[in-house]
Amino acid sequence: MMLPQKIIAKKCDGKTLSEIEIGLFVDGLMSKDFNDAQVGAMAMAMFLQGLNNQETVYLTNAMMKSGEVLSWGNVTSTDGHSLNGPILDKHSTGGVGDKVSFMLAAIVAACGGYVPMISGRGLGHTGGTADKLESIAGFNVQPKLAQFKRIVADLGMAIISQTPELAPADRRLYAIRDITATVASIPLITASILSKKLAAGLDVLVMDIKVGNGALMTDLNQAKALAKSITTVANDAGVNTQAIITDMNQVLGNTAGNALEIDETINYLTGKLCDPRLHEVVVNLAKAMLINSKLAPDEESAYLKIDQALASGKAAEIFAKMISALGGPNDLLENPWHSMNKAKYIVDVLAPSHGYISTMQTRDIGLSVVGLGGGRTSNEQIIDHSVGFDCILPIGTSVKKGDVLARAHASSKMNAELASKQYVKALRFSDVPVAESKIIYGI
């Protein structure tokens, strides 16, 4: 067997690793034949020397195969029907106010797709899909895989948190990357995301690559490089994959915070409230999923199916049934706040002057939500799902001094007032109208 230090030395010298050598490294992640120091050294060598496309494919496949890879061929619904549509998913690189997954999965399921979505926790200033679902009393984000599969077969969608069975090698590598300053590597990000997503047994994947001051990728060239890396590797691994680069220079939608985002999701699906920027992101991702999976032959047909899924109430019904099937209430759509906690204190965030909202430091707003208790600063921290911001006005809005820019939801008056000040500090105002910013940067 090749010694770990020989594989590390080869990558340190900038040489290309073979499939066998990368396989030995991933096996070593699982068996601990690569100790923590050696994993850290290997991560740093990969970070500094990079991985070519083929090496990234080898790493992705090896980590995917380190755990269970879901198969859907023999899965049947409760009434005995096998799946009669494509297996699809979407992954976002994360942002503030990004509740797209809930709406998108429900729409695509209503159009005949099957969406087994395995989601993450909050990371840094960004919210986590699994954390948002846990705002709902009784909801179980970690069911047995057999139950997860059955709900997908019955309803067309289920959203759960990452499970220990899927891509466990990535979990160890990521934990060590996190403490060795080797996270920001496009090949390693690519392999980390795709090893988990491809383990779900997908036919089609659509990536939502966020770019802007509230995203992992703050620069458009970085975002394009990540999009190209992910789509190339995933397609080479046999999964039809497309990436859409979307804006994260402002909060997406009009809420940021776990329970508040679930409430906005319900309002969107039931037609009570539709933020235009959020809707454009949802529709573009849904259109890509429907066309790439051949559930729709062209854009016009895709748009019609999406509109029908929302207008008919079918998407809302599927989302509500999923909540109930995973332990949540039966009446979430009718009475969302019966099963979610409201914050004790709600404070209006007031405009300090007349003008137009010109910029928003989105990352700072996300960090304010974390500071309120809506995110984690340590792994064992318990989240306060009730806190955050709602009634958020978008960039370009004309305001007068004293107008409400947003509302801060907090567990104490002091925290609410502090968050309100932080929110105002994250905004800039202009005396002249501001051009509407882009939402979709590229596909």
JOQUICOR-V368889 format. One record per residue. N is the residue number from 1. RES is the residue in one letter. PHI is phi as a letter, one per 20 degrees, with the letter a starting at -180 (none if undefined). PSI is psi in degrees with one decimal (* if undefined). NEAR is the number of other ideal C-beta (glycine too) atoms within 10 Angstrom. Layout:
n | res | phi | psi | near
N | RES | PHI | PSI | NEAR
N | RES | PHI | PSI | NEAR
This chain:
n | res | phi | psi | near
1 | M | none | 138.6 | 7
2 | M | f | 134.0 | 12
3 | L | f | 144.2 | 11
4 | P | g | -41.6 | 19
5 | Q | f | -26.7 | 13
6 | K | f | -39.3 | 10
7 | I | f | -42.8 | 23
8 | I | f | -46.0 | 22
9 | A | f | -38.2 | 13
10 | K | f | -43.1 | 17
11 | K | f | -35.2 | 24
12 | C | g | -32.8 | 16
13 | D | e | 0.3 | 9
14 | G | n | 16.4 | 10
15 | K | e | 160.3 | 11
16 | T | e | 130.8 | 12
17 | L | e | 144.1 | 23
18 | S | e | 168.7 | 15
19 | E | f | -37.7 | 14
20 | I | f | -44.7 | 11
21 | E | f | -41.0 | 17
22 | I | f | -36.5 | 25
23 | G | f | -40.1 | 16
24 | L | f | -38.3 | 21
25 | F | f | -45.2 | 27
26 | V | f | -39.7 | 25
27 | D | g | -39.9 | 15
28 | G | f | -30.4 | 20
29 | L | f | -39.4 | 23
30 | M | f | -41.2 | 15
31 | S | e | -10.6 | 8
32 | K | m | 14.9 | 11
33 | D | f | -26.5 | 14
34 | F | e | 111.6 | 25
35 | N | f | 175.1 | 11
36 | D | g | -39.3 | 13
37 | A | f | -40.9 | 11
38 | Q | f | -37.7 | 20
39 | V | f | -42.2 | 22
40 | G | f | -41.7 | 18
41 | A | f | -39.9 | 21
42 | M | f | -42.0 | 24
43 | A | f | -41.3 | 24
44 | M | f | -39.5 | 19
45 | A | f | -43.3 | 21
46 | M | f | -39.2 | 26
47 | F | f | -45.9 | 18
48 | L | f | -39.8 | 12
49 | Q | e | -16.7 | 15
50 | G | m | 171.1 | 15
51 | L | c | 138.9 | 26
52 | N | f | 176.4 | 11
53 | N | g | -43.0 | 14
54 | Q | f | -40.1 | 15
55 | E | f | -39.3 | 21
56 | T | f | -38.7 | 26
57 | V | f | -45.3 | 23
58 | Y | f | -44.4 | 23
59 | L | f | -43.5 | 29
60 | T | g | -49.5 | 29
61 | N | f | -40.4 | 22
62 | A | f | -41.1 | 23
63 | M | f | -36.3 | 30
64 | M | g | -43.0 | 24
65 | K | e | -0.4 | 16
66 | S | f | -13.8 | 22
67 | G | c | -155.8 | 19
68 | E | f | 137.7 | 16
69 | V | d | 119.0 | 14
70 | L | f | 141.0 | 19
71 | S | c | 138.8 | 10
72 | W | d | 0.8 | 18
73 | G | f | -35.5 | 7
74 | N | d | 9.7 | 8
75 | V | f | 135.2 | 18
76 | T | c | 155.7 | 13
77 | S | f | 175.6 | 17
78 | T | g | -34.8 | 10
79 | D | e | 11.5 | 7
80 | G | n | 3.8 | 7
81 | H | e | 137.6 | 10
82 | S | e | 164.8 | 11
83 | L | f | 130.7 | 18
84 | N | d | 34.3 | 9
85 | G | b | 174.1 | 17
86 | P | f | 156.4 | 21
87 | I | e | 118.4 | 22
88 | L | c | 158.1 | 31
89 | D | b | 166.3 | 29
90 | K | c | 146.1 | 23
91 | H | c | 134.9 | 22
92 | S | d | 144.3 | 25
93 | T | e | 1.0 | 24
94 | G | o | 143.7 | 23
95 | G | a | -167.6 | 29
96 | V | d | 124.4 | 31
97 | G | n | 17.3 | 31
98 | D | e | 92.8 | 28
99 | K | d | 21.9 | 24
100 | V | g | -37.9 | 23
101 | S | g | -42.1 | 24
102 | F | f | -47.8 | 27
103 | M | f | -45.2 | 27
104 | L | f | -48.0 | 27
105 | A | f | -40.8 | 31
106 | A | f | -41.3 | 31
107 | I | f | -47.7 | 30
108 | V | f | -38.7 | 33
109 | A | f | -38.9 | 25
110 | A | f | -20.7 | 26
111 | C | e | 4.7 | 24
112 | G | o | 3.9 | 16
113 | G | e | 168.5 | 24
114 | Y | d | 121.3 | 26
115 | V | d | 95.8 | 28
116 | P | e | 89.0 | 25
117 | M | e | 119.2 | 22
118 | I | d | 112.0 | 23
119 | S | d | 170.8 | 21
120 | G | d | 175.4 | 18
121 | R | e | 169.4 | 18
122 | G | f | 144.5 | 21
123 | L | c | 117.3 | 14
124 | G | m | -124.2 | 14
125 | H | e | -4.0 | 23
126 | T | e | 147.6 | 26
127 | G | e | 157.6 | 28
128 | G | d | 135.6 | 21
129 | T | g | -42.8 | 27
130 | A | f | -38.8 | 20
131 | D | f | -38.9 | 21
132 | K | f | -41.5 | 28
133 | L | f | -32.5 | 24
134 | E | f | -3.5 | 21
135 | S | f | -25.7 | 24
136 | I | e | 121.6 | 21
137 | A | g | 130.2 | 14
138 | G | n | -14.1 | 12
139 | F | f | 131.0 | 23
140 | N | d | 108.5 | 15
141 | V | e | -6.7 | 22
142 | Q | c | 66.6 | 13
143 | P | f | 170.2 | 18
144 | K | f | 149.0 | 11
145 | L | f | -33.3 | 15
146 | A | f | -41.0 | 9
147 | Q | f | -42.1 | 14
148 | F | g | -48.1 | 22
149 | K | f | -40.6 | 23
150 | R | f | -39.5 | 18
151 | I | f | -40.3 | 22
152 | V | g | -44.0 | 26
153 | A | f | -38.1 | 22
154 | D | f | -43.0 | 18
155 | L | d | -21.3 | 23
156 | G | n | -5.7 | 27
157 | M | b | 152.8 | 28
158 | A | b | 139.7 | 24
159 | I | c | 121.0 | 26
160 | I | c | 178.2 | 23
161 | S | e | 167.0 | 18
162 | Q | g | 139.6 | 18
163 | T | d | 156.1 | 19
164 | P | f | -20.5 | 10
165 | E | f | -21.6 | 13
166 | L | e | 123.8 | 23
167 | A | l | 54.7 | 32
168 | P | f | -27.1 | 18
169 | A | f | -37.8 | 22
170 | D | f | -36.3 | 28
171 | R | g | -44.1 | 18
172 | R | f | -43.2 | 19
173 | L | f | -41.9 | 28
174 | Y | f | -41.0 | 20
175 | A | g | -38.8 | 13
176 | I | f | -36.0 | 20
177 | R | g | -38.3 | 23
178 | D | f | -32.2 | 12
179 | I | d | 4.3 | 11
180 | T | c | 15.8 | 15
181 | A | l | 39.2 | 10
182 | T | c | 23.8 | 20
183 | V | f | -43.1 | 17
184 | A | e | 58.7 | 12
185 | S | c | 121.9 | 18
186 | I | f | -44.5 | 18
187 | P | f | -39.2 | 21
188 | L | f | -37.0 | 22
189 | I | f | -44.9 | 20
190 | T | g | -51.2 | 25
191 | A | f | -37.3 | 33
192 | S | f | -48.8 | 21
193 | I | f | -50.4 | 23
194 | L | f | -30.1 | 30
195 | S | f | -37.0 | 28
196 | K | f | -42.5 | 23
197 | K | f | -41.8 | 26
198 | L | f | -23.7 | 26
199 | A | f | -13.7 | 24
200 | A | e | 0.5 | 23
201 | G | m | 44.1 | 18
202 | L | e | 152.1 | 24
203 | D | e | -37.8 | 18
204 | V | c | 136.9 | 24
205 | L | c | 135.1 | 28
206 | V | d | 127.6 | 28
207 | M | e | 133.7 | 24
208 | D | d | 98.9 | 25
209 | I | e | 110.1 | 27
210 | K | e | 143.0 | 27
211 | V | c | 139.7 | 27
212 | G | p | -173.0 | 24
213 | N | f | -6.1 | 17
214 | G | d | 13.4 | 29
215 | A | d | 164.3 | 27
216 | L | f | -41.6 | 22
217 | M | d | 108.7 | 23
218 | T | e | -15.2 | 15
219 | D | d | 137.9 | 11
220 | L | f | -36.4 | 15
221 | N | f | -38.4 | 9
222 | Q | f | -45.5 | 16
223 | A | f | -42.6 | 24
224 | K | f | -40.6 | 17
225 | A | f | -42.1 | 15
226 | L | f | -42.2 | 24
227 | A | f | -44.2 | 25
228 | K | f | -42.2 | 15
229 | S | f | -48.1 | 21
230 | I | f | -45.7 | 27
231 | T | f | -38.7 | 20
232 | T | f | -49.5 | 16
233 | V | f | -44.3 | 27
234 | A | f | -42.1 | 25
235 | N | f | -38.4 | 14
236 | D | f | -29.0 | 15
237 | A | e | -0.6 | 18
238 | G | n | 11.5 | 11
239 | V | d | 122.3 | 20
240 | N | f | 111.5 | 17
241 | T | c | 136.0 | 26
242 | Q | c | 147.2 | 19
243 | A | d | 139.7 | 25
244 | I | c | 127.4 | 19
245 | I | e | 119.6 | 24
246 | T | c | 159.0 | 28
247 | D | f | 137.8 | 22
248 | M | c | 45.3 | 30
249 | N | e | 4.8 | 20
250 | Q | b | 161.7 | 26
251 | V | g | 137.9 | 28
252 | L | e | 117.5 | 29
253 | G | n | -164.2 | 30
254 | N | d | 17.9 | 21
255 | T | c | 152.0 | 28
256 | A | b | 114.1 | 32
257 | G | q | 148.3 | 32
258 | N | f | -65.4 | 31
259 | A | f | -35.6 | 27
260 | L | f | -35.4 | 31
261 | E | f | -33.0 | 27
262 | I | f | -41.8 | 26
263 | D | f | -41.7 | 22
264 | E | f | -37.6 | 27
265 | T | g | -46.6 | 24
266 | I | f | -43.4 | 22
267 | N | f | -37.3 | 18
268 | Y | f | -50.1 | 25
269 | L | f | -30.0 | 25
270 | T | e | 1.4 | 18
271 | G | n | 10.2 | 11
272 | K | f | -30.8 | 10
273 | L | b | 133.5 | 14
274 | C | c | 100.1 | 15
275 | D | f | 126.2 | 20
276 | P | f | -40.1 | 10
277 | R | f | -44.2 | 20
278 | L | f | -44.3 | 24
279 | H | f | -40.2 | 16
280 | E | f | -40.2 | 14
281 | V | f | -47.2 | 25
282 | V | g | -47.1 | 27
283 | V | f | -41.3 | 18
284 | N | f | -39.3 | 18
285 | L | f | -42.6 | 25
286 | A | f | -43.2 | 32
287 | K | g | -45.5 | 20
288 | A | f | -42.0 | 24
289 | M | f | -41.5 | 28
290 | L | f | -42.1 | 29
291 | I | f | -44.1 | 18
292 | N | f | -26.2 | 18
293 | S | e | -0.3 | 22
294 | K | m | 19.4 | 12
295 | L | f | -18.6 | 20
296 | A | c | 136.5 | 21
297 | P | f | -23.8 | 10
298 | D | b | 177.5 | 10
299 | E | f | -44.7 | 12
300 | E | f | -44.3 | 9
301 | S | f | -40.0 | 14
302 | A | f | -46.1 | 21
303 | Y | g | -41.9 | 15
304 | L | f | -43.0 | 12
305 | K | f | -41.4 | 20
306 | I | f | -46.9 | 24
307 | D | g | -42.5 | 12
308 | Q | f | -39.6 | 14
309 | A | f | -37.0 | 23
310 | L | e | -48.6 | 24
311 | A | f | -34.1 | 10
312 | S | f | -16.3 | 11
313 | G | n | 0.5 | 15
314 | K | f | -41.6 | 18
315 | A | f | -43.9 | 29
316 | A | f | -41.8 | 23
317 | E | f | -42.9 | 16
318 | I | f | -43.2 | 23
319 | F | g | -45.9 | 27
320 | A | f | -39.8 | 23
321 | K | f | -36.4 | 19
322 | M | f | -43.3 | 26
323 | I | g | -45.9 | 25
324 | S | f | -42.2 | 16
325 | A | f | -25.9 | 19
326 | L | d | 24.8 | 21
327 | G | o | -3.6 | 13
328 | G | e | -175.2 | 21
329 | P | f | 165.1 | 19
330 | N | e | -9.9 | 12
331 | D | c | 34.3 | 13
332 | L | g | -40.5 | 26
333 | L | f | -38.7 | 17
334 | E | e | -37.1 | 11
335 | N | c | 65.3 | 11
336 | P | g | -36.6 | 20
337 | W | e | 1.0 | 11
338 | H | f | -24.5 | 10
339 | S | d | 10.2 | 19
340 | M | c | 147.3 | 21
341 | N | e | 136.4 | 15
342 | K | e | 150.3 | 11
343 | A | f | 150.6 | 26
344 | K | f | -30.2 | 14
345 | Y | c | 131.8 | 17
346 | I | c | 122.4 | 14
347 | V | c | 132.2 | 19
348 | D | f | 135.8 | 14
349 | V | e | 114.9 | 24
350 | L | d | 142.8 | 15
351 | A | f | 131.4 | 19
352 | P | f | -13.4 | 14
353 | S | a | 171.5 | 10
354 | H | f | 156.9 | 13
355 | G | q | -168.5 | 20
356 | Y | d | 135.5 | 16
357 | I | f | 117.4 | 21
358 | S | d | -36.7 | 16
359 | T | b | 158.7 | 16
360 | M | c | 122.8 | 25
361 | Q | e | 89.1 | 18
362 | T | f | -38.9 | 26
363 | R | g | -41.5 | 20
364 | D | f | -36.5 | 17
365 | I | f | -41.0 | 27
366 | G | f | -41.1 | 29
367 | L | f | -31.3 | 18
368 | S | f | -40.7 | 29
369 | V | f | -43.0 | 29
370 | V | f | -44.5 | 19
371 | G | f | -30.2 | 17
372 | L | f | -12.9 | 25
373 | G | o | 5.2 | 22
374 | G | e | 0.1 | 31
375 | G | b | 179.9 | 27
376 | R | d | 139.2 | 17
377 | T | d | -6.3 | 9
378 | S | b | 154.5 | 5
379 | N | f | -33.6 | 7
380 | E | e | -0.1 | 5
381 | Q | f | 138.3 | 11
382 | I | e | 130.2 | 7
383 | I | e | 142.3 | 20
384 | D | e | 103.2 | 22
385 | H | f | -13.9 | 24
386 | S | e | -15.9 | 23
387 | V | e | 164.6 | 30
388 | G | q | -154.0 | 32
389 | F | c | 144.9 | 28
390 | D | c | -179.3 | 21
391 | C | l | 35.3 | 15
392 | I | f | 125.2 | 27
393 | L | e | 139.9 | 20
394 | P | f | 164.3 | 17
395 | I | g | 140.1 | 21
396 | G | n | -13.0 | 15
397 | T | f | 135.5 | 14
398 | S | e | 128.0 | 14
399 | V | c | 154.2 | 19
400 | K | d | 156.9 | 9
401 | K | g | 129.8 | 10
402 | G | n | -9.4 | 11
403 | D | f | 154.0 | 14
404 | V | e | 117.4 | 12
405 | L | e | -31.3 | 22
406 | A | a | 177.4 | 25
407 | R | c | 135.4 | 21
408 | A | e | 128.9 | 28
409 | H | d | 125.2 | 28
410 | A | b | 169.3 | 28
411 | S | e | -11.8 | 16
412 | S | b | 157.1 | 13
413 | K | f | -38.9 | 11
414 | M | f | -44.6 | 10
415 | N | f | -38.1 | 22
416 | A | f | -42.6 | 22
417 | E | f | -37.7 | 15
418 | L | f | -44.2 | 17
419 | A | f | -36.9 | 27
420 | S | f | -44.0 | 21
421 | K | f | -41.4 | 12
422 | Q | f | -37.5 | 19
423 | Y | f | -47.5 | 24
424 | V | f | -40.0 | 15
425 | K | f | -25.4 | 13
426 | A | e | -7.2 | 19
427 | L | d | 154.1 | 23
428 | R | c | 150.5 | 14
429 | F | c | 149.0 | 18
430 | S | c | 149.4 | 14
431 | D | f | -18.2 | 9
432 | V | d | 155.8 | 7
433 | P | g | 148.5 | 11
434 | V | d | 134.0 | 17
435 | A | f | 142.9 | 8
436 | E | f | 130.3 | 11
437 | S | e | 158.2 | 15
438 | K | f | 153.7 | 14
439 | I | d | -44.2 | 16
440 | I | d | 121.0 | 13
441 | Y | e | -23.2 | 17
442 | G | r | 162.3 | 14
443 | I | c | * | 11
